[in-house]
Amino acid sequence: MSDSEYYDPLTPRTQRGSDSGDTQERRMPRGVVIRLIAYLVAGHVIAGFLFLLFTVAGKG
């Protein structure tokens, strides 16, 4: 009998040899967080620039 017959996807897995649980699965990698912040900042800068363009063009 293999272990796949007794596999239950709804039961949380526990890591052997550590008491920290599944913290690796719950935290986002640092690279993803940095990229997310960079995209948010860049997106707001572009949106601000477009807003400025439309504001200036609307007054002329």
N, C-alpha and C positions, 0 to 999 in steps of 0.2 A: 504494500500500500504506500502511496506517495503522500506527501504533505499537502498537495494541491487538492486532494479530496476533502480535506478538513478545513480548507481556507474559508474564512468568513470575512468578506470585505467590510462589514459593518463594525467589526471588532477592532479597536485601535491597537496598533502594534506597539510593543515595548522594546526598547533597545537593551540589549544584554550588556551588563557591565557598567552601566551608567545610571545614575538616579535623576539625570536631567530630563528624561523623557524624550519627546520628539521636538526639541527646541530648534533643531536644524530645519525641520519642515515648516515651522511656524514663522520663522524670520526670513525676510527678503534678503538676498545677497547684497553686499555693500555696493557693487557695481550697478545694480538695478536702481538702488535708491539715489545714487549720484546722478545717473542718467535721467531719472524721473525729475529730479530737482532742476537739472540743466534744461530739460525740455519745457518745464513749466516756466522758468525764467525767460527762455528764448521765445516762447509763445506769447508771454505777456509783453515783451519788448516789441515783437512784431505787431501785436494787436494795438499797442500804444502808438506805434509809428503810423499804422493805417488810420487810426482815429485822428491823429494830428493832421495827416494828409487830407482827410475828408473835412475836418474842421476848417483848415486853411482854404481849401477849394470852395467850401460853402460860403465863405465871406467875400469871395472875389467876384 
